[in-house]
Amino acid sequence: MTRDILVGLDAGTSVIKSVAFLRDGRQLASFSISNTYHNVQNGGSEQDILQTWIDAAKTLRGLQEHIPDLPDRILALSLTGQGDGNWLIDETGEPVQPAWLWLDSRSADIVDEFSASGQNKITYQCTNTGLAACQMGPQLVHMMRHTPEILNRTATAFHCKDWLYFKLTSARATDPTEGLFTFGNFRTRQYDDAVIDALGLREYKRLLPPLVDGAITHHCLTGRAAADTGLPEGLPVILGYVDVICTSLGAGLYDATGDAGVSVVGSTGMHMRFAKTSAKVTQNADCTGYTMAFPVANSYAQMQSNMAATLNIDWLVDLIRSGFDLFKYERNKRDVLLTLDQAIATSESGQLIYHPYISEAGERGPFIDASARASFIGLSSRHNIVTLGRAIYEGLCFAARDCYLAMGPMPKEIRLTGGAARSSALKKIMASALGAPVRTSSQEEAGAAGAAMIAAVNLNLYSSMDECVDEWVMPKLGEPVMPDPRIADHYDRLFPSYLSLRKAVAPNWRTLREFSSA
C-alpha cells in the first residue's frame, strides 16, 4: 500500500487534535479531544502532564477510526503545540509537578524586577524577545527562589510539544523557536550564556535539552509509543516548531513574492511579520515582542502578541447569556455570537474606545504589564450591547495595529486565521483599521498543516519550503477583503486616542489589581 499521509498533531491550550493530510496538502480527517487546565492561587495555570500524553495518544487512535488503514499509509507524524510554560520531568522521564502554562502569571513580579534593573535589556539583545511571565525563564527563576526542591528533582525542562516528542521517541529535545526565544541568540541559533546568566539560571543550564531542527532532523517512533498510538514502530516523528510558527506557515506568512503579515485571532492574538535574514529583524526600545526562528534557512518571524483576543468577545457573549439565565431564557453561545456579529456588521464605527486586556495575566504586546486590564472609554446611556460588541472588535483590531507598528511598517496584506477569521464583520473592521487587505485561508487546521509541511520538507517530498507553500498554502487563500475608505479614515483619526488613553490609564492598573486582591 502507498504511504501517502502526513499527520500533524497540534496540542493546543483548549484542544488537542490530530489531522491527516495527503502529501499534496489536502485534509483527509481529524480527531480532537478537549484539553483541560486548572487555575491555582497567585495567578497560576497548570495542566496534568501525563494526561496530556494520554489525550494526545487518544487523538492518534481516534484518527484511525476515520482512516482505518492509517498505519499502513502514514509517512510521518509531526508535532506542534502551545508555547511557553514549563513541563518538567525527572531522570526517569516522569513529571515532577503539573505543567505551568503560558497563562501562568506567578512570575510577573520577577519580570517587573528584571525590567527595573535593566537585566531584560541584556536578554533582549540576544533573543530579541521581551521577558514575560508566561515564559520558561522567569518561571524557572520563580521556582528557584520559592521551590528549589522541584528543580533539584528535575532533569529536563520541556515545553508541551517537547514532552510529547519525548513520549513518542524517547529523545530529549526542543525546537529552535522555543529554545532560542527563551535562552538563545537568534543570530547564531544557539543557546547563549549571556541570557542564562542575566536570568541567574547558570546552575540550571543542565535542564535545557538539545536544539533539534525538525525541518532537517527527526527521530523514530519507539515500540512502546507504537503500542500506545497504534502507529508503526520506526515511523519518522518530526519535532515541529511552536504552534504560532506552524500556524503562520500554514496560513501564508512565508510568501517569497510579497510582504504579508499574519494575524492569529483566537483565544490569544498573534501578529507576525516575516524577516528574510537576521539583519531584517527590527528591535524596539520597549524590549517587547518575540523573534522566532522560521523553518526556512536563516529566516525569522517577528511577532507581537496580545494576551487575550477572542476572550474579550467571549466575555461579552457570556455576559449576554448570563442575562438570559437570570430571566430563564435559553439561548446557546453560538447563536448569541452569530446574532451579535451580524448586528455589529451594520453598526456605526468608532463610538467607544476599548482596550482588550481582559486576561487575568495582563498584556505582553506591544508592552508588558501583568496588571493591564480591559476598559471601555466613552460610555453613555445611549450605548447598547451592539455598541460594546463593535468597540471590542475595533479594540482587537487597534491592538493588532499597535503590535504591527511596533515591528515596522504595516504589511501590504494581512492573512487572518484563528476563530475570529470566520467573522465577516471583524475582517472588514480589521482591513479598515490596518489599512490593508485581509485574506483568510480555506485551510481549517493551519497549525497542524504547518507541522505537516515541515515534515514534508524533512522527508524531501518537496525540494524547498517555497515549493511546499505553492501547493499547500497559496491555492487556499481566499479573495481579499478591502478597507472601507470612509471607515479607514475614521480609524486613522481615532487610533492616536486609543494609544494616548492606553498610556494614560496604565498607571492605575496596579492600584486596581491591589484592591481586587485585597
NUNU-35839 format. One record per residue: residue in one letter; x, y, z of N, C-alpha, C in turn. Coordinates in pm, whole numbers, plus 32768, in hexadecimal, padded with zeros to 4 digits. Example, Ala and Ser with C-alpha at 12.3 -4.5 7.8 and 13.67 -1.06 7.14 Angstrom:
// NUNU-35839
A85277DC7830C84CE7E3E830C85287EB6830C/S85057F1F82C485577F9682CA850A80038313/
// end
This chain:
// NUNU-35839
M80547F8980008000800080008059807D8000/T802F80E47FB4807C81607FAA807481B0802B/R80E881DD805980EA823780CD80D882C6809A/D806482FE80B58041837F8079800483E280DB/I801183C881607FD0841E81C4803784568224/L802D84D8823E8079851A82A7801785438314/V803C852D83927FE685518402802785C08452/G7FDC862B84698007869684C17FBB868F8543/L8003868B85B47FC5868886387FDB87118678/D7F6E8754869B7F7487DB86D37F3A87D88760/A7F9287E487C47F6887E088517F54886F8882/G7EDD88A4886D7EC0892E88937E96893B8924/T7E7389B3894A7E4889CE89D27DBC899889EC/S7D6489A589897CD9897A899A7CBD88F08962/V7D0588CC88F77CE8885188AF7D6B880F8884/I7D6E878B888B7DD9873C884F7D9D86F787D4/K7DDD870687617DA386CD86E87E0F868A8693/S7DE78621864F7E3C85E185EA7DF585EE8565/V7E3E861A84FF7E038638847D7E5385F08411/A7E0C85AA83B97E4D8561834C7E4385B082CA/F7EB585B982837EBC85FE82037EF885A0819B/L7EC685A781207F0C856780B27F8C85B48096/R7FE685788051806A85B6803E806586347FEB/D7FF386517FA87FE586CF7F5E7F9D873B7FAE/G7F7F871F802F7F45878380877EB0877A809B/R7E6C872080577DDC8712806B7DC186CF80F1/Q7D65870A813F7D4386D381C27CE3865E81B3/L7D0285F081F57CAF857781ED7C50856A8262/A7C84857882DB7C33856283537C7B859B83CC/S7C2F85AE84377C6A85DC84B57C20859E8529/F7C63859B859C7C27856986177C5E85BE8689/S7C0685F186DE7C33864A87497BF7862487CF/I7C39865088387C0C863C88C27C1C86C3890A/S7BB886EA89537BC08767899F7C2C875B8A0A/N7C7887C68A197CE487CA8A7A7CB0880B8AFB/T7CF087ED8B687CC8882B8BE77D44885F8C2F/Y7D3388D18C707D9B89058CC87D5589458D3F/H7DA289618DA77D6789908E257DAE8A0F8E53/N7D5F8A6F8E7F7D978AE78EBC7DAE8ACD8F50/V7E228AFA8F807E448AE9900D7E628B719049/Q7E808B7290CA7E968BF1910F7F0A8C4190D5/N7F028CC390EA7F6D8D1F90C47F868D27902E/G7F1D8D0F8FDF7F298D208F4F7F5C8CA88F04/G7F608C338F437F948BBC8F007F308B7B8EA3/S7F648B3D8E387F158AEA8DDD7F638A6B8DC1/E7F2789F88DE17F6F89798DDB7F2289118D8A/Q7F6E88B28D547F3588478D037F7687C28D2A/D7F2787598D297F5986D38D497FAF86A08CD7/I802E86898CF1808C86638C87806E85D88C50/L805A85778CA8803F84EE8C797FBC84E88C2C/Q7F5585308C5C7ED5852E8C167EE185698B8A/T7F3985CB8B7A7F4E86058AF67F83859E8A95/W7FE1854A8AC2801384DF8A6C7FA484798A4E/I7F5984538AB47EEC83F28A9F7E8884278A38/D7E6684A78A437E0684E289E67E4084EE895A/A7EC18510894F7EFF851888CB7EFD84908886/A7F1E842788D37F1B83A0889A7E8D83798870/K7E2A83A488BD7D9F8386889A7D7883C78816/T7DAB844087FC7D878480877D7DC184338706/L7E3783F987187E7183A986AC7E2483278699/R7DF782EC87067D9F827686FC7D1A829C86BC/G7CE4831086E67C64833C86B07C6A835A861B/L7CDA838D85ED7CEA83A9855E7CDE8329850D/Q7D0782B985487CFF823985027C6F820684F7/E7C15823F85467B88821E85347B54825784B1/H7B8C82C784877B65830584077BB582CC8392/I7C3282A483AE7C89826D83457CC181E9837A/P7C75817B836D7C9F80FC83A97D2780CA8379/D7D4C80EA82FD7DCD80BA82C97E3D812082DE/L7E29817F833A7E8D81E683537F1681AD8374/P7F22814483C97FA8811183E87FF580E1836D/D7FAE80B783057FF18088828B800C80F98229/R7FCB816C823E7FD781D981DD802882518212/I803F82568294807E82CD82CD811382D482A9/L813D834C827E81C98366825E8216839882D7/A81D583F083268219842D839981B2846F83F2/L81D98482846F818B84CB84D281DC854584FB/S819D85BB84F881E28636851C8195867D858A/L81DF86BA85E981A286F3866181B0878A8666/T814787CA869A8150885486C580F988618742/G80FC88D6877F80AC88E487F980BC896D8837/Q806E898388A080708A0188EA80FD8A228918/G811D8AA4891A81A48ACE893B81B38AFD89CB/D82318B1E89ED82568B508A7182388AE98ADF/G823E8B158B5B82218ABB8BCB82948A5E8BEC/N827A8A008C4782DE89A18C7982A089178C8A/W82DC88B48C4982B288298C54832D87DB8C84/L833787C68D0683B187938D4483A886FC8D5B/I841486B48D36841986248D4E849B86008D94/D849A858C8DD7851385608E1E856785048DC6/E85CD84C88E04862B84768DB985E783FC8D7A/T857E83C98DBB853883538D8784CE83768D20/G84B983F78D09845484218CA783CB843B8CE2/E83C2843E8D68834284588DA8833484EC8DCA/P82BB85238DC182A685B08DE782C485C58E7B/V82FC863B8E9B8319865A8F2782AD86B38F65/Q825A86F18F1281EA87418F428191875D8EC9/P811787908EDC80C687B68E68810C88208E14/A80EE88228D92812788868D3A80F689128D5F/W815089728D56812A89FF8D5F81138A308CD1/L80A08A6C8CB6807C8A948C2F80A58B248C11/W80918B4A8B9380AC8BD48B68804C8C378BAA/L7FDC8C068BDF7F7C8C5B8C247FA88C7D8CB2/D800F8C3A8CE3803A8C498D6E807F8CD08D83/S80548D1A8DEA808E8D9F8E0280D88DA88E87/R80FC8D368EC2813E8D388F4581C58D7F8F44/S82068D868ED182898DC68ECC82828E568E9C/A820A8E948EA081FB8F1E8E7082558F7E8EBD/D82608F6C8F4082B38FC68F9083478FB98F6A/I836F8F418F4383FA8F2C8F1A84168F758E98/V83B78F718E3C83C68FBB8DBE83D090518DDB/D837C90828E35838391108E5B840C91338E97/E843E90D98EE984C190EE8F29853090F58EC1/F852E90988E61859690968DF9858B91108D9E/S8510913E8D8884FE91B68D35853492318D7D/A851B92398DFF854B92AC8E4D85E392AF8E56/S862092398E5C86B292328E6B86FC923A8DE5/G86B3922A8D7786F1922D8CF3872391A68CC3/Q8711913C8D14873B90B78CE786F0908A8C6B/N867490BA8C5C862690948BE6866890C78B66/K86B291358B6D86F5916A8AF78766910E8ACA/I87A590CB8B2B8810906C8B0987D58FF58ABE/T87688FBE8AF2872A8F4B8AAF86F28F738A28/Y86B98FED8A20867A901989A386E090288933/Q87589056895387BE906788ED87DF8FE388A7/C87D28F7588EE87F18EF288B487768EB08878/T870A8EAF88C386928E66889786388EBA883E/N86418F3E884985E38F9C880A85538F7A8831/T85458F4888AA84C38F2388E284B68F60896D/G84478FA2898484328FDF8A0684138F798A72/L84488F8F8AEA84298F368B5983958F448B7F/A83558ED38B9B82C98ED38BC582B38E608C27/A824E8E6E8C7982338E0B8CE1820F8D838CA8/C81E68D808C2A81BC8D018BED82328CA98BC8/Q82AB8CDD8BC7831E8C978B9083638C3C8BF4/M83AA8BDB8BBC83F28B7B8C0F84598BBE8C69/G84A38C218C35850E8C5E8C8484DE8C9A8D07/P84848CFF8D0384538D378D81840D8CD18DDA/Q83C98C708D9F83888C098DF083EF8BB48E3A/L845D8B938DF784C78B478E3B85058B9A8EAB/V85138C1C8E9585498C718F0084EB8C6F8F78/H846A8C758F5F84078C6D8FCE84198BEB901B/M84268B7C8FD484378AFA901784BB8AF69063/M85248B2D902785A78B2E9069859F8B7790EF/R85518BE190F585488C30916F84E88BF491D5/H847D8BB591A684128B8A920184078AF39214/T84298AA591AD841F8A1291B9849A89D19179/P851289ED91AD858B89B5916F858E891D9171/E854688E191D08544884F91D5850788139155/I84AB885C91168471882D909784DD8827902C/L852C88909021859488938FBA860388308FD9/N861D88149057868387B2907A865B8725904D/R85D9870C904285A986899014859986838F7C/T85AA86F78F3A859186FF8EAB860E86E08E5A/A85FC86918DF2866B86748D96866086C48D15/T85E486DD8CE885D087228C688557877F8C70/A856787F68C3A84F988578C3284C7885A8BA1/F844D882B8B8E841088248B0A83A788928AF9/H837D88A48A7C82FF88E38A5C829E88748A33/C822288978A1A81B988328A0681DC87CE8998/K81FB87FE8920821487A488B08294875288C9/D82F5878D8912837187448931835386C98986/W82F586D989E682CC86698A3A828D85FA89E5/L8237861E898981F885BA8933825F857788D9/Y82C085C488A8832A858B8855837C852588A5/F83978546892283DE84E9897983908467898C/K830D847389A282BB83FB89B682B483A78936/L82BE83E788C482B5839E8844833A8362881A/T83A983A4883D842C837C88078496835F8870/S847F838488ED84E1837D895B855283E3894C/A8548843D88EC85B084A488DA858C8520892C/R85EF8551897685DE85CD89C28611863F896A/A85B38693893C85D786FC88DC8571876C88E3/T859987E088B0853B884D8895855B8884880C/D84FE88D287D585128905874C8554898F8750/P858289C286DD85C78A4386DE85708AB8870B/T84ED8AB286F6849B8B25871F84A08B3787B6/E84718AD4880084638AE4889184EA8AE888D7/G854C8A9D88A585D08AA288E286118B2A88D7/L86028B69886286498BE6884886058C608883/F857F8C6A887985428CE388AD85428CE68946/T855F8C75898585668C6F8A1685F68C7E8A4A/F86538C358A0D86DB8C318A45874A8C4189DC/G87288C6C8962878D8C6988F987A78CEE88B7/N87F68CE5884D88168D5887F987DC8D3D876F/F87808D938744873B8D7786C6879A8D7D864E/R88098DC4865C88688DCF85ED88B78D4F85D9/T88DF8D0F864789308C95863E88DC8C168640/R885E8C23866C88048BAF867D883F8B4986DD/Q887C8B79874788B28B2587B1888C8B618838/Y88908B0D88A288828B42892988F28BA88941/D88D68C0B899789378C7589B189478C868A47/D89C18C768A7789DC8C818B0789BB8D0C8B3E/A89C48D738AE889A58DFA8B1889148E048B45/V88BB8DC08B00882D8DC08B2588188D718BA5/I88528CFB8BA988428CA48C1E887B8CE68C9B/D88EE8D298C8E892A8D6E8D0088D78DE78D2B/A88A18E318CCA88508EA68CEC87D48E7F8D3C/L87A18E078D21872E8DD58D6C87568D958DF1/G87D88D858E0788088D478E8387F28CB18E85/L87F28C728E1087CF8BE48E0788458B8C8DDC/R88C08BBA8DEC89338B698DC189318ADE8E00/E890A8AD78E8089078A558EC588A589F58E82/Y88408A2B8E3E87D989D58E0587E289C98D6D/K885289F18D34886789DF8CA5885E894B8C80/R887E88F58CE0887988658CCA87ED88338CA4/L878788838CC386FE88598CA686D8886B8C14/L872788B88BC9870088DB8B418723886B8AE0/P86C188398A9586DC87CB8A38871F87FD89B9/P875D87A4896C879B87CC88EE87338807888D/L876388608835870D889987CD870B883C8754/V869488188728868387C086B5862A8806864F/D865B881A85D6860F885D856D85C087F4851E/G853D87F6853084E7879484EF84E187A18458/A850F881184218513881E8390858787CC8355/I85E2879F83AD86598758837E866486CC83BC/T864486C1843F865F8648848C85DE860D84C3/H85DB858984D3856A854B8518859A84CF8563/H8545849F85C0855A8421860584E683C485E1/C84ED834A8615848B82E585ED843482B98662/L83BB828F8641835A826386A4838C81E586EA/T838981E6876F83B6817387BC834B810687BD/G8374808E87E38315801F87EC82A8803A8852/R82CE807488C4826A8091892B820580F988F9/A8236816188B681DB81C788818185818F8811/A81BC813287C4816E80F1875A80F880A58796/A81118063880680A4801A8849803A807A887E/D806480EF88AC8006815188E37FB381968878/T7FEE81AB88037FAD81FC879C7F7181AB8729/G7F9B812D871A7F6C80DD86A97FB680F98628/L801F814A862D806E816985B780E9810F85B1/P812780FF853C8194809D852D821580C88571/E8255806D85B582D8808785F0833980AF8582/G838F811085A283EF8140854083BD81B184E8/L833D81D784F78305824684AA835582C684C3/P83798312845B83BB83938473836083F184C2/V8397842A852E834F848C857F839E850E857B/I835985798556839A85FB85438372865785B4/L83D6869585F383BC86FD865783A78780860D/G832887A385F98309881F85B3832888998609/Y8317890C85CE832D8989861682B189A8866B/V82BA8A0D86C1824D8A30871B81CF8A5286CB/D815B8A49870B80DD8A5286C180CC8AD28670/V80FA8B4486A580E48BC0865B81358BC385D9/I81AA8B8585DA81FA8B7E855F81B98B1E84FC/C818E8AA9852C814B8A4A84D280CB8A868499/T80808ACE84EE80058B0E84BF80248B798457/S808A8BC9847080AD8C32840F80DB8BF5838B/L81218B858392814D8B41831880D48B0E82CA/G80788ACC831080008A9882CF7FA38B04829D/A7FA88B7B82DC7F4E8BE982B77F878C46824D/G80098C39822D80408C8681BF80A38CF381E1/L80E58CEE825581488D54827581BF8D4F8216/Y81E78CD581F2825B8CC7819A822D8CD58109/D824C8D4780D082248D66804782988DB18008/A82E58D697FB8835E8DA37F7F83418E147F1E/T82C38E207EF282A48E847E8C826D8F077EC6/G82508F0B7F47820E8F827F7B82328FA3800A/D81E89000804281FC903080CB817A90198117/A81688FA3814B80EC8F7E819181068F738227/G80A38F9A827480A38F80830380398F178320/V80438ED783927FDD8E7783BE7FAF8E9F8449/S7F2D8EA8845A7EF18EBD84DE7EA28E408503/V7EC38E0885767E778D9885AE7E1F8DD3861B/V7D9D8DD686027D428E0E86647CED8D9C869B/G7D238D5C87027CDD8CF387497CD08D1C87DA/S7CDB8CBE88377CD68CE288C57D3A8D5088E4/T7DB28D4188AC7E168DAB88B27E288DE38827/G7E718E5088197E878E8C87977F1A8E958777/M7F428E6786FF7FCD8E7186D47FD18EBB8650/H802C8F1B864380388F6B85CB80C98F62859B/M80DB8F2D852281608F0184F8818D8F408475/R820F8F56846E82518F8183F382C38F2283D6/F82E38F128355834E8EB8832B83CD8F098313/A843E8ED7834584C18F16832E85198EB482E3/K85468EDA826D85908E7D8216861C8E5E824A/T86558EB7829C86D88EA082D886D78EDC8364/S873D8EBC83B387468EF6843987598F8D8431/A87958FBE83C687A8904E83B78724909783A1/K86BE90518374863B908E835D85E6909283DC/V86169054844785CD905584C685DE90DD8508/T856F911985338576919B8575856D9189860C/Q85A491EB8655859B91EC86E78553926B8712/N850B9263878284C692D987B284F89302883C/A84E793818859851E93B988D584DC93818952/D8460934E89438418931889B6843D928989D7/C8494924B898684C091BF899E8449916189A7/T83EE91678946837891118945837390C088C5/G8316906188C28300900D884C83538F8F884F/Y83428F3F87E783898EC187D683D08EC2874F/T84458E85874A84858E6386CC849F8DCE86CD/M84688D88866984718CF6866784AE8CC685E4/A85028C6285F185398C21857B84C68BE98526/F84D68BEF84A384738BBD844684AC8B428401/P84588AE283D8848E8A67839C84BC8A79830C/V85008AE882F485458B04827685CC8B3D829F/A86368B13825E86BE8B37828986CE8BCE829C/N87058BF4830F872B8C7F832F86B78CE18331/S863C8CB2833D85C98D0D833C85808D0883C2/Y852A8D6F83D984EE8D82845B84608DB8844E/A84128DA084B583918DE284C5839C8E3F853D/Q83788EBC8529836F8F19859882DD8F2A85BC/M82C18F31863D82348F3A866382248F8986E3/Q81AF8FC186ED817E8FFC876980FE8FB0878C/S80EB8F96880B807C8F40883480238F848899/N7FA28F8B887A7F3F8FB588DD7F1B8F3E8933/M7F1D8F4F89B67F008EE08A117E748EA989FB/A7E148F0089DD7D898ED489C97D538F12894A/A7D0E8EC288F87CCF8EF5887F7C3A8ED28882/T7C158E5C884F7B878E3988517B528E2388DE/L7BAB8E1989407B7D8E1289CB7B2C8E8F89F0/N7B4B8F0089B07AFE8F7A89C67A708F6C8991/I7A638F2D891C79DE8F1788E179928EB18935/D79DA8E478960799A8DE189B479618E1F8A33/W79AB8E7E8A6C797B8EC08AE678F58F048ACF/L78E88F4C8A5F786A8F938A4477FA8F308A27/V78178EC889D777B08E6489B877818E1E8A37/D77DD8DFB8A8D77B78DBA8B0B77688E198B65/L77898E998B5E773E8EFC8BAC76AD8F028B7A/I769C8F018AF776158F018ABD75CA8E838AE8/R760C8E128ADF75CA8D938B0175A98D8B8B96/S75FB8DCB8BEA75DB8DC98C79755A8E158C93/G753F8E7A8C3E74BF8EC08C48744C8E668C21/F74638E138BB973FC8DB28B9373E08D538C07/D744D8D248C46743C8CC68CB573EE8D078D27/L740C8D878D4173C98DCD8DAE73338DD28D97/F730C8DE38D18727D8DEE8CF972438D6D8CBE/K728F8CFD8CD2725E8C788CAC72438C6D8C15/Y729C8CA78BC4728B8CA18B3473058C5B8AF9/E72F18BEE8AB2735F8B9D8A81738C8BCC89F6/R740F8BDD89E674478BF5896174D98BCC8963/N75038B788902758B8B46890A75F18BAF88DB/K766E8B9488FD76D88BF788E776ED8C138853/R76E68BAD880076FC8BC1877176938C1D8735/D76148C0A875B75A98C60872675BA8CF18753/V75E08D0387D175F58D8A880376678DCE87B6/L76D48D8687A177478DBF875B77228DE186CB/L76D98D89868876B38DA285FD76588E1D85F2/T75F78E26864B759C8E99864A75E78F1B8666/L76408F1786C8768F8F8C86EA76E78FB58674/D77278F54863377808F6F85C477358FB38551/Q76BE8F838534766E8FBD84C87647904D84E9/A762690678566760190EF858E7679914D8589/I76EC911C85B07766916E85AF778991978520/A7772913F84C07797915A8434775691D883FF/T76DF91F9842E7697926F83FC769492E28460/S76DE92D684CC76DC933E8534773D93AE8512/E7731941C855A778494918542780E947E857F/S787394AA853778FD949585657928950085C9/G798A94DB861C79D2953B866F7981958586D7/Q791E9543871478CF9586877A790F95828804/L7960951E881C79A6950D889C7A3594E2887F/I7A8994F088E37B0E94B588DB7B1694458942/Y7B4493D289157B50935E896D7BE0932B8968/H7C1C931789DD7CA192DB89E67C8E92498A0F/P7CB791EA89BA7C8E915D89CA7CE9910A8A25/Y7CFE913A8A9F7D5A90F68AFA7D0B90A88B63/I7CB5904D8B347C5790078B8C7C9A8F958BD9/S7D108F6A8BAE7D548EFA8BEF7D828F1D8C7C/E7D738EBE8CD87DA68ECF8D607E3E8EDA8D62/A7E7E8EAF8CF47F108EB68CEC7F418F3C8CB4/G7EE48F9A8C997F0C901D8C697F2A901E8BD4/E7F9290658BAC7FB690728B1F804B905E8B0C/R8070902E8A9380FD90168A768128905289F0/G80CD909289A680F790CD89288095913788F7/P80CA91AB88CA815891CC88BC8195920B8939/F815791F689AC8192921C8A2C817A91A98A8C/I81C491A48AF881B891378B59818B916F8BDE/D811691448C0B80E391708C8C807B910A8CBB/A80A090BC8D20804590578D557FCC90948D99/S7FD391168DB77F63915B8DF87EFD91938D95/A7F1F91938D147EC791D08CB07E3C91918CB2/R7DD591E58CA77D4B91B58CA87CFB91FF8C3D/A7C9191BE8C107C3C91F58BA67BEC926C8BD8/S7BC592C28B787B7293348B9D7B2793698B23/F7AAC93958B3A7A6193E58AD97A7094788AFF/I7A8594CB8A9C7A90955B8AB67A3095A38A58/G79DA95F78A94797A96428A4678EB96148A55/L78CF95C08AB87848958A8ACB77E395F78AED/S776D95E88AB576FC963E8ADB767D95EB8AD7/S760D96278B01759095DC8B0A755895B28A83/R758895EB8A16755495C689927597954A8959/H75FF951A899A764694A58967760394248993/N760F93BE893E75CE933F895A763092CB8946/I75FC9252894B765091DA893E769B91D988B9/V76579201884F7698920187CB770B926687C8/T76F792DB88077763933E880F77DC93048857/L77C292BD88C57831927E890E7876921688B7/G782691C6886F7860915F881878B6919D87AB/R78839205876C78D0924A870379539281873C/A794C92BB87B279C492F287F07A2B9285880E/I79FB920F88377A5891A088507A9C917587CE/Y7A51916587627A8C914386E07AF591AC86B9/E7ACF922B86C77B2C929586A27BA6929686FD/G7B91927A877D7C02927587DA7C65920887B5/L7C32919587897C8B9128875E7CDA915286E3/C7C9B919986887CDF91C4860E7D4292358629/F7D20929086837D8092F786AB7DF792B786F4/A7DDD925287447E4A920B87887EA691CB8721/A7E6D919386B67EBF915B864A7F1391C88609/R7ED5923C85EF7F1F92AC85B37F9092D98610/D7F7492E186907FD8930486F5804E92A486ED/C8031922386DF809991BD86D880EA91C68657/Y80A791D285E680F091D98567814C92538562/L811C92C58591816C933E858B81E7933885E5/A81E292E1864C825892CE86A182C69281865A/M82A3924285E8830491F1859E83309232851C/G82F992A784F9831E92E7847C82A49313842E/P82B2932983AC82409354835A81D392E88355/M81599312833980EA92B6832D8100925B82B3/P80EA91D782C080F39180824A809091AA81DE/K80AD91838162805791A680F27FD6915580F1/E7FD990E281347F62908D813B7F66903F81BE/I7EF0902A81F87EE68FDD82747E9E8F598256/R7ED58EED82857E958E6982797E658E418304/L7DE38E3483107DA18E2383917D7C8D9283A7/T7D9A8D5F841E7D748CD884427D498CD784D4/G7D1C8C6685057CE48C5D858C7C4D8C658586/G7C0D8C5485F97B7B8C4F85FE7B388CCB85C6/A7B748D3F85D87B378DBC85AC7B398DCC8515/A7B858D7884CE7B8A8D81843C7B048D5E83FD/R7AAA8D20844A7A258CFF841679C78D768416/S79ED8DE3845779978E58846379AE8EB983F0/S79478ECB839B79538F2A832D795B8FB88362/A79178FD483D2791B905A840E79A8907B843D/L79E9901D84817A6F903984B47AD3904B8442/K7AC58FFD83D77B21900B83657B1890978328/K7A9D90CA83177A8C914F82DD7AC491BA833B/I7AAB91AB83BD7AE0920B841E7B7992058420/M7BB2918C841C7C44918084207C8391BD83A3/A7C4A91A3832E7C8191DD82B47C82927582BC/S7C1692AE82F27C0D934182FB7C6793788369/A7C73933183D87CC8935F84477D5C93568426/L7D8192F283D57E0E92E083B37E329321832D/G7DCB934682E07DE69382825E7E26932181FD/A7E0192A182087E3D923A81B27DD491D08192/P7DD89195811B7D7C912880FC7D8E90B3815D/V7D22906F817B7D258FFB81D57CF68F808189/R7D448F16818E7D1E8E98814D7D1E8E2881B4/T7CC78DC781A17CC48D5181F67CD58CD5819E/S7CFE8C6A81DD7D188BED81967CA78B8B81AE/S7C8D8B37814B7C2C8ACC815C7C688A5781AA/Q7CE98A6181CA7D2B89FA821B7CF58A0482A9/E7CAB899F82D57C6A89A383587CCC899483CB/E7D36894A83B67D93892A84237E1F895B83FF/A7E3389DD84067EB18A1783D87F2789E7842B/G7F1589D884B07F8489AD85057FB2892084E4/A7F5488C384DD7F75883984BB7FAD8832842E/A7F76888483D27FA988868349803988B68345/G80588920839280E189518396814288E883CA/A8119889E8431816E88318465818387C783FA/A811887A383B28123873E8348817C877082D6/M817787F282B981CD882982508261881D8275/I8280883382F4830A8821832083358790830A/A82DB8732832782F986A58310830D868A827B/A82BA86C7822682C686B08196834E86DD8161/V8380874D81958404877D816A8472872581A6/N846086FC822484C186A4826784D486238217/L846785EC81E4846B856C819B848A857D8107/N84A885F980DE84CA86178053845985FB7FF1/L83DD86098021836C86017FC58368867E7F6D/Y83A586E97F9E83B487657F518446878E7F59/S847687CD7EF1850387F67EEF851D886F7F48/S84B288BA7F6884C189307FBD843B89517FFC/M843E89A9806283C189D6809F83728A2B803C/D83B68A737FE483708AC27F7E83158A697F2A/E834989F87F0082FD899B7EAD828789627EFB/C829C89447F7A8231890F7FCF81C389787FE2/V81EA89F57FFD81898A61801081358A757F92/D81748A6C7F1D812C8A7F7E9F80BA8A1A7E90/E80CA89A27EC78061893C7EB9800489367F31/W8039894A7FAA7FE9893980247F9E89B7804D/V7FD58A2D802F7FA08AAA80697F5E8B068003/M7FA98B2B7F9C7F7B8B957F437EF48B797F01/P7ED78AFF7ED37E548AE87E937DDE8AF47EF4/K7DF98AF07F767D8D8AF17FD97D6A8B7E800B/L7DB88BE37FE27D9D8C6C800F7D268CA57FC4/G7CC88CDF800D7C4F8D167FD17C638DA27F9A/E7BF88DDA7F647BFB8E617F2E7C0F8EC77FA0/P7C558F347F857C6E8F967FEF7BF38FE68014/V7BE4900280967B82906380C77BC990E980CC/M7B95914B80837BD991CA80767BAD922D80E2/P7C04928C81077BDC92F481667B6B934A812E/D7B12937781847AAD93D981617AEC94638175/P7AFE94B2810C7B48953181197B0F958E8183/R7A8A9594818D7A4E95EF81EF7A6C95C2827E/I7A5A954182967A73950C831D7B09950F833C/A7B5C94F282D77BED94F582EB7C1B957F8316/D7BE295E882D77C06967082FF7BDB968C838E/H7B64965C83B37B32966C843C7B93962A849E/Y7BC095AF847E7C1A956684D77CA395A984DF/D7CD295E184707D53962784727D51969C84D4/R7CDD96DE84DC7CD1975085377CBA972485C7/L7C8196AA85D87C639679865F7CD8963286A0/F7D2E95F586507D9A95A286877DF795EE86E6/P7E1E966B86C97E7396B2872A7E3296C087B4/S7DAD96CA87B87D6896D088397D6D9649887F/Y7D6295DD88317D719557886A7DF8954B88B2/L7E62957B88717EE7957288AC7EF795CE8926/S7ECC964B89187EE096A989877E8E96828A01/L7E16964D89ED7DC496228A5D7DFD95A58A9F/R7E35954D8A4E7E7694D68A867EE894FF8AE3/K7F38955E8AB97FA9958B8B0B7F7A95D98B86/A7F0B96218B787ED896718BE87E9E96188C56/V7E5D95AC8C2E7E1B95538C8F7E8194F98CD4/A7EEE94D98C917F4E94758CC37F7C94888D53/P7F9995018D827FC995108E0C7F6594E18E75/N7EE694D38E4F7E8094AC8EB07E6794158EB7/W7E9E93CB8E577E84933B8E547EB692F48ED2/R7F2F93148EFC7F6992CF8F717F1692EC8FEE/T7EE893688FFE7E95938990727E1493379071/L7DD7932C8FFC7D5B92DE8FF17D75924B9010/R7DE792178FE47E07918A90007E1A91769095/E7E5991D590D87E6F91C991687DEA91CB91B4/F7D8D922191897D09922591CA7CBC91A491B2/S7CC4916E91377C7690F691167CAA907B915D/S7D2A907C91857D63900891C97D6590199261/A7D37908C92907D3B90A693207CD39052936A/
// end
